[in-house]
Amino acid sequence: MAHSKPAVPGYSPLQFLGALGAGGLVVSFFMYLMWMTPHKGQPIPSFSTIMAAWQTASIPMMIMIAAAMIGIAVFTVVHLRLIAWNISRYREWAPSPQANALAKGNAESQLMAIPLTLAMTINVMFIVGAVFVPGLWSIAEILFPPALIAFAIVGVYATRIFLRFFTRVVTEGGFECSRNNSLSQMLPAFAFAMVGVGFSASAAMSHNAALSATAWIGASVFTVAAILLGLIALVMGFRAMMEHTVAEETAPTLWIVIPIVTVVGIALYRLNMALAHNFGAEWHPASVFAFLVTLFSIQLLFAALGYAVLRKQDYFARYVSGPQRSPGSWALICPGVALFVFSNFIVNAGLVKIGVLAKFSTAYLALYAPLVVLQIFTIVIFFKLYAKLVTQHGTGHSPQPLPAE
C-alpha cells in the first residue's frame, strides 16, 4: 500500500551510526575493567573477577570500577534504545520514494550501517553478559558457537547488501565518481571489519581447537574483505576529493579510517593470540608493540588530516554546536571511541608488556589523562548529536537530507 506522505522526513540509514557510537562507548568503559582489574586465567574480566577485585580495591580503584560499570550500563541502554528507534523509523522509511532513490545511487552503501551496528550489538551483549551476569563466564565455551552463528548471520546480511550495491553499479552503472568526494564508501569495509572482529573474539578466547580454527577462518574472511574494500574506497575517495573538494556534510568520514584500523587491528591481535593460545605459535611482546604502534601511526595521520579539514570548514561549530543538522555527524563518534580503545592496547598490550611502563605508575596514569579527556569529549559530542538528531527528530525538526555521495 502506498504511503500518502513521507513516513519519516529526513531519515537516513546513517542514523544507525548513533547506536553504533553508543555501543562503542560501552566498549570504551569496558577497557578500564579489561586492563586495570586482575582476571588471571581469563582473557577478559567477568562478574566474579570484578567482584573479587572490588573486595580488595583501594578507594580510587573502587571509583574506577563503579564508573566503568555505570558507563557500560548507561550506554548499553542508550544503544538498545537507538537500535529500537532506528528499526522503527527504518521500517516506516523503507517503502518511501526517498528510500527508492537512495537504492539507485552512490548512497545505497549507507545501508551497510545496519549490519555494522548489529555486529556491534552482539559485542555489547557479550560485554554486558560477562560483566553483569554471575557465573556466565563459566559456560563461555557453550556460548561461543551461538555467537559465531550470530556473527555469520550478520555477515551474510552485510554481504547481501554490499553485493546488491556492487553488482548494480558495475553492471548497470549509476555510480557518480564526482559525488564520491568523501570516504563514505568505506562504510562497507567498516561493517565487514566489525563482523571480523566478532569472529576473532571466539577464536582467541575459546580453548576448543576446532571452534577456534573455525572462528579464525571466519574472522580472516571478513577482515581481509574489509582491508581490500577499504583500500579501494580510500583511493577512490581521495581521487574524487582532490578533484571536486570534500563533501561538506560527509567530511567527518575522513576519520572513518581510525575506527576501521582499530577494529582490524584488534581482530589481527586476537587472531595472533589464538595462534599462541591454541596452536603454539608464540607472538613476542616486542612484535606486538611494533604491530600496534604501526597501526596507531596510521590513525594519527588520519586524525590530523580529518581535524585540519573539519577545522577549515568550521564543522564542529556548525553541525555540533550550531544550527545545521546532518545524520552524517554521527561519524564523529566512532573515531573518538576508536582512538581511546586502541590507545588502551598501545599502553597495556604494548608499553606495559615490553617493560618500559609499569602499570599504575605516575607515567601510566599520565598517559591515561588525555585518553580520559578524549572519552569525555566524545561523550559530550554524542549527547549533543543525540539531542539534535534523535530527540528533535520527532518534533518536526528534520535533519537535512544527505547528498547521495
C-alpha positions as CSV (number, residue, x, y, z in Angstrom):
1,M,0.0,0.0,0.0
2,A,1.4,3.4,-0.9
3,H,2.1,5.9,1.8
4,S,0.1,9.2,1.5
5,K,3.0,11.2,3.0
6,P,6.7,10.7,3.7
7,A,6.8,8.4,6.7
8,V,9.9,9.7,8.3
9,P,11.0,13.1,6.8
10,G,14.8,13.4,6.7
11,Y,15.5,9.9,7.9
12,S,18.8,8.3,6.8
13,P,20.2,4.8,7.5
14,L,23.2,6.7,8.8
15,Q,21.2,7.3,11.9
16,F,22.2,3.7,12.8
17,L,25.7,5.2,13.4
18,G,24.3,6.8,16.6
19,A,23.5,3.3,18.0
20,L,27.0,2.2,16.8
21,G,28.6,5.1,18.7
22,A,26.7,4.2,21.9
23,G,27.9,0.6,21.5
24,G,31.4,1.9,21.0
25,L,31.2,3.9,24.3
26,V,30.2,0.6,26.1
27,V,33.4,-0.9,24.8
28,S,35.4,2.2,25.9
29,F,34.2,1.8,29.5
30,F,34.9,-1.9,29.4
31,M,38.6,-1.1,28.6
32,Y,39.1,0.1,32.2
33,L,37.9,-3.2,33.6
34,M,39.9,-5.1,30.9
35,W,43.3,-3.6,31.7
36,M,43.0,-2.4,35.3
37,T,41.4,-5.3,37.1
38,P,43.0,-8.7,37.6
39,H,41.5,-11.6,35.7
40,K,44.1,-14.3,35.9
41,G,43.3,-17.3,33.8
42,Q,40.6,-15.5,31.8
43,P,41.2,-13.4,28.7
44,I,38.6,-10.8,29.8
45,P,37.2,-9.8,33.2
46,S,33.9,-11.2,34.3
47,F,31.5,-10.6,37.2
48,S,33.4,-12.9,39.5
49,T,36.8,-11.3,38.8
50,I,35.4,-7.8,39.1
51,M,33.7,-8.6,42.4
52,A,37.0,-10.2,43.7
53,A,38.8,-7.0,42.7
54,W,36.2,-4.9,44.5
55,Q,36.8,-6.8,47.7
56,T,40.4,-5.7,48.0
57,A,40.3,-2.5,46.0
58,S,41.5,0.9,47.1
59,I,39.1,3.9,47.0
60,P,40.4,5.1,43.6
61,M,40.1,1.5,42.2
62,M,36.5,1.3,43.6
63,I,35.7,4.6,41.9
64,M,37.1,3.3,38.6
65,I,35.2,0.0,38.8
66,A,31.9,1.7,39.7
67,A,32.3,4.3,37.0
68,A,33.2,1.7,34.4
69,M,30.2,-0.5,35.2
70,I,27.8,2.5,35.3
71,G,29.2,3.7,31.9
72,I,28.6,0.2,30.5
73,A,25.1,0.0,31.8
74,V,24.1,3.5,30.7
75,F,25.4,3.3,27.2
76,T,24.0,-0.2,26.7
77,V,20.6,1.2,27.5
78,V,21.2,4.1,25.1
79,H,22.5,1.6,22.4
80,L,19.4,-0.6,22.6
81,R,17.1,2.3,22.6
82,L,18.7,3.7,19.5
83,I,18.6,0.3,17.8
84,A,14.8,0.1,18.5
85,W,14.3,3.7,17.4
86,N,16.2,3.2,14.2
87,I,14.5,-0.1,13.3
88,S,11.1,1.5,13.8
89,R,11.9,4.5,11.7
90,Y,13.7,2.5,9.0
91,R,10.6,0.3,8.6
92,E,8.5,3.3,8.0
93,W,11.1,4.9,5.7
94,A,11.9,1.8,3.6
95,P,8.8,1.9,1.3
96,S,9.2,5.7,0.7
97,P,10.4,7.4,-2.5
98,Q,13.4,8.6,-0.6
99,A,14.5,5.0,0.1
100,N,13.9,4.1,-3.5
101,A,16.1,6.9,-4.7
102,L,18.8,6.0,-2.3
103,A,18.9,2.4,-3.6
104,K,19.7,3.8,-7.1
105,G,22.7,5.9,-6.3
106,N,26.0,6.1,-4.5
107,A,24.3,6.3,-1.2
108,E,22.9,2.8,-1.3
109,S,26.1,1.8,0.6
110,Q,24.7,3.7,3.6
111,L,22.6,0.6,4.2
112,M,25.8,-1.1,5.4
113,A,25.4,0.9,8.6
114,I,22.7,-1.6,9.6
115,P,24.8,-4.8,9.8
116,L,27.7,-2.7,11.1
117,T,25.5,-1.7,14.1
118,L,24.0,-5.1,14.6
119,A,27.5,-6.7,14.8
120,M,28.3,-4.1,17.5
121,T,25.1,-5.1,19.3
122,I,26.4,-8.7,19.6
123,N,29.7,-7.4,21.0
124,V,27.9,-5.2,23.5
125,M,25.7,-8.1,24.7
126,F,28.8,-10.2,25.2
127,I,30.4,-7.5,27.4
128,V,27.2,-7.0,29.4
129,G,26.9,-10.7,30.0
130,A,30.4,-11.1,31.1
131,V,30.3,-8.0,33.4
132,F,26.9,-8.3,35.0
133,V,25.8,-12.0,34.8
134,P,27.2,-14.1,37.7
135,G,28.7,-17.4,36.5
136,L,28.2,-16.7,32.8
137,W,31.9,-16.9,32.0
138,S,31.9,-20.5,33.4
139,I,29.8,-21.6,30.5
140,A,31.5,-19.4,27.9
141,E,32.5,-22.3,25.7
142,I,28.8,-23.2,25.3
143,L,28.1,-19.6,24.3
144,F,30.8,-19.3,21.6
145,P,29.0,-21.4,18.9
146,P,25.8,-19.3,19.1
147,A,28.0,-16.2,19.0
148,L,29.6,-17.5,15.8
149,I,26.2,-18.2,14.3
150,A,25.0,-14.7,15.1
151,F,28.0,-13.1,13.5
152,A,27.7,-15.4,10.5
153,I,24.1,-14.2,10.1
154,V,25.1,-10.6,10.3
155,G,28.0,-11.3,7.9
156,V,25.7,-12.8,5.3
157,Y,23.3,-9.9,5.7
158,A,26.1,-7.4,5.2
159,T,27.4,-9.4,2.2
160,R,24.0,-9.4,0.5
161,I,23.6,-5.7,0.9
162,F,27.1,-5.0,-0.5
163,L,26.8,-7.4,-3.4
164,R,23.4,-5.9,-4.4
165,F,25.1,-2.4,-4.4
166,F,28.3,-3.7,-6.1
167,T,26.6,-5.7,-8.9
168,R,24.2,-2.8,-9.6
169,V,27.0,-0.2,-10.1
170,V,29.3,-2.5,-12.1
171,T,26.6,-4.0,-14.4
172,E,24.1,-1.1,-14.7
173,G,26.1,1.9,-13.9
174,G,24.8,4.8,-11.8
175,F,27.8,5.4,-9.6
176,E,28.9,9.0,-9.8
177,C,32.6,9.3,-9.0
178,S,32.3,13.1,-8.9
179,R,29.9,12.7,-5.9
180,N,32.2,10.2,-4.1
181,N,34.2,13.1,-2.7
182,S,34.4,11.8,0.9
183,L,35.4,8.4,2.4
184,S,31.7,7.4,2.9
185,Q,32.2,4.4,0.6
186,M,34.5,2.9,3.3
187,L,31.4,2.1,5.3
188,P,31.1,-1.5,3.8
189,A,34.8,-2.1,4.9
190,F,33.9,-0.9,8.4
191,A,30.9,-3.3,8.5
192,F,32.9,-6.3,7.4
193,A,35.7,-5.4,9.9
194,M,33.2,-5.4,12.7
195,V,32.0,-8.8,11.7
196,G,35.6,-10.0,11.5
197,V,36.5,-8.7,15.0
198,G,33.4,-10.5,16.3
199,F,34.6,-13.8,14.9
200,S,38.1,-13.1,16.3
201,A,36.8,-13.0,19.9
202,S,35.8,-16.6,19.8
203,A,39.0,-17.5,18.0
204,A,41.1,-16.0,20.8
205,M,39.0,-17.0,23.8
206,S,37.9,-20.5,23.1
207,H,40.0,-23.4,24.3
208,N,38.4,-25.7,21.8
209,A,40.9,-26.0,18.9
210,A,38.2,-26.8,16.2
211,L,36.0,-23.9,17.3
212,S,38.9,-21.6,17.5
213,A,40.1,-22.6,14.0
214,T,36.6,-22.1,12.6
215,A,36.3,-18.7,14.2
216,W,39.8,-17.9,12.9
217,I,38.7,-18.6,9.3
218,G,35.6,-16.6,9.6
219,A,37.5,-13.6,11.1
220,S,40.1,-13.9,8.3
221,V,37.5,-13.9,5.5
222,F,35.7,-10.7,6.7
223,T,38.8,-8.9,7.9
224,V,40.6,-9.5,4.5
225,A,37.4,-8.3,2.8
226,A,37.5,-5.1,4.9
227,I,41.1,-4.4,4.2
228,L,40.8,-4.8,0.4
229,L,37.5,-3.0,0.0
230,G,38.7,-0.3,2.3
231,L,41.8,0.3,0.3
232,I,39.8,0.5,-2.9
233,A,37.3,3.0,-1.4
234,L,40.2,5.0,0.1
235,V,41.8,5.6,-3.2
236,M,38.5,6.4,-5.0
237,G,37.5,8.8,-2.2
238,F,40.8,10.7,-2.2
239,R,40.7,10.9,-6.1
240,A,37.3,12.5,-6.0
241,M,38.1,14.8,-3.1
242,M,41.2,16.1,-4.8
243,E,39.2,16.9,-7.9
244,H,35.9,18.1,-6.5
245,T,36.8,19.1,-2.9
246,V,35.4,17.2,0.1
247,A,31.6,17.0,0.5
248,E,30.7,19.2,3.4
249,E,28.2,17.1,5.3
250,T,30.2,13.9,4.9
251,A,33.6,15.4,5.8
252,P,33.7,13.5,9.1
253,T,34.2,10.3,7.1
254,L,37.8,11.4,6.7
255,W,38.1,9.9,10.2
256,I,36.5,6.6,9.3
257,V,39.9,5.1,8.8
258,I,40.5,5.4,12.5
259,P,37.8,3.0,13.7
260,I,38.5,0.7,10.8
261,V,42.1,0.4,11.8
262,T,41.1,-0.1,15.4
263,V,38.7,-2.9,14.6
264,V,41.0,-4.6,12.1
265,G,44.0,-4.2,14.5
266,I,42.1,-5.8,17.4
267,A,40.9,-8.6,15.1
268,L,44.5,-9.3,13.9
269,Y,45.7,-9.0,17.5
270,R,43.2,-11.6,18.7
271,L,43.9,-13.9,15.8
272,N,47.6,-13.9,16.7
273,M,46.6,-14.6,20.4
274,A,44.5,-17.5,19.1
275,L,47.5,-19.0,17.4
276,A,49.6,-18.5,20.5
277,H,47.0,-19.9,23.0
278,N,45.7,-22.8,20.9
279,F,48.3,-23.7,18.4
280,G,51.7,-22.9,19.9
281,A,52.7,-20.0,17.7
282,E,54.0,-17.5,20.2
283,W,53.9,-13.8,19.5
284,H,56.7,-11.9,21.1
285,P,55.7,-8.8,23.1
286,A,58.1,-6.6,21.2
287,S,56.4,-7.7,17.9
288,V,53.0,-6.9,19.4
289,F,54.3,-3.5,20.4
290,A,55.6,-2.8,16.9
291,F,52.4,-4.0,15.3
292,L,50.2,-1.8,17.5
293,V,52.3,1.3,17.1
294,T,52.5,0.9,13.3
295,L,48.7,0.9,13.1
296,F,48.5,3.7,15.6
297,S,50.6,5.8,13.3
298,I,48.1,5.4,10.5
299,Q,45.4,6.6,12.9
300,L,47.4,9.6,13.9
301,L,47.9,10.6,10.3
302,F,44.1,10.4,9.5
303,A,43.3,12.2,12.8
304,A,45.4,15.1,11.7
305,L,44.1,15.1,8.1
306,G,40.5,15.0,9.3
307,Y,40.9,17.6,12.0
308,A,42.6,20.0,9.6
309,V,39.7,19.7,7.1
310,L,36.9,19.9,9.7
311,R,38.5,22.9,11.4
312,K,38.8,24.6,8.0
313,Q,35.1,24.0,7.4
314,D,34.2,25.1,10.9
315,Y,32.3,21.8,11.1
316,F,32.0,21.4,14.9
317,A,30.6,24.9,15.3
318,R,28.1,24.5,12.6
319,Y,27.0,20.8,12.8
320,V,27.6,20.0,16.5
321,S,27.1,23.3,18.4
322,G,25.4,25.3,15.7
323,P,22.0,25.0,13.9
324,Q,23.0,22.8,11.0
325,R,22.0,19.1,11.3
326,S,23.0,16.0,9.4
327,P,22.9,12.3,10.2
328,G,26.5,12.2,8.8
329,S,27.6,13.9,12.0
330,W,27.3,10.6,13.8
331,A,30.6,9.7,12.1
332,L,32.3,11.9,14.6
333,I,31.7,9.5,17.5
334,C,33.5,6.3,16.4
335,P,36.9,7.9,15.8
336,G,37.0,9.3,19.3
337,V,36.0,5.9,20.7
338,A,38.4,4.1,18.4
339,L,41.4,6.2,19.4
340,F,40.6,5.7,23.1
341,V,40.2,1.9,22.7
342,F,43.3,1.4,20.6
343,S,45.4,3.6,22.8
344,N,44.5,1.3,25.7
345,F,46.1,-1.5,23.7
346,I,49.2,0.6,23.0
347,V,49.6,1.4,26.7
348,N,48.8,-2.1,28.1
349,A,49.4,-4.7,25.5
350,G,52.3,-2.7,24.2
351,L,54.3,-0.5,26.6
352,V,53.5,-2.4,29.7
353,K,54.2,-5.8,28.2
354,I,57.6,-4.8,26.9
355,G,58.6,-3.5,30.3
356,V,59.0,0.2,29.6
357,L,56.0,1.2,31.6
358,A,54.8,0.0,35.0
359,K,51.0,-0.4,35.5
360,F,49.5,2.3,37.7
361,S,52.8,4.2,37.8
362,T,52.8,8.0,37.5
363,A,53.7,7.8,33.8
364,Y,51.0,5.2,33.3
365,L,48.3,7.4,34.8
366,A,49.7,10.4,32.9
367,L,49.2,8.6,29.6
368,Y,45.6,7.9,30.6
369,A,44.9,11.5,31.4
370,P,44.5,12.6,27.7
371,L,42.6,9.4,27.0
372,V,40.0,10.2,29.7
373,V,39.7,13.7,28.2
374,L,39.1,12.3,24.8
375,Q,36.5,9.9,26.1
376,I,34.7,12.7,27.9
377,F,34.8,15.0,24.9
378,T,33.4,12.2,22.7
379,I,30.5,11.6,25.2
380,V,29.7,15.3,25.2
381,I,29.5,15.4,21.4
382,F,27.5,12.2,21.4
383,F,24.8,13.7,23.6
384,K,24.8,17.0,21.6
385,L,24.1,14.9,18.5
386,Y,21.6,12.8,20.3
387,A,19.6,15.9,21.2
388,K,19.8,17.2,17.6
389,L,19.3,14.0,15.6
390,V,17.1,11.8,17.8
391,T,15.3,14.0,20.4
392,Q,14.4,16.7,17.9
393,H,13.6,14.2,15.1
394,G,10.1,13.6,16.4
395,T,9.4,17.3,16.9
396,G,9.1,18.3,13.3
397,H,12.7,19.4,13.0
398,S,14.1,17.0,10.5
399,P,17.7,16.6,9.6
400,Q,18.8,17.9,6.2
401,P,18.9,15.0,3.7
402,L,22.4,13.9,2.9
403,P,23.7,14.2,-0.6
404,A,23.9,10.9,-2.5
405,E,27.6,10.6,-2.0
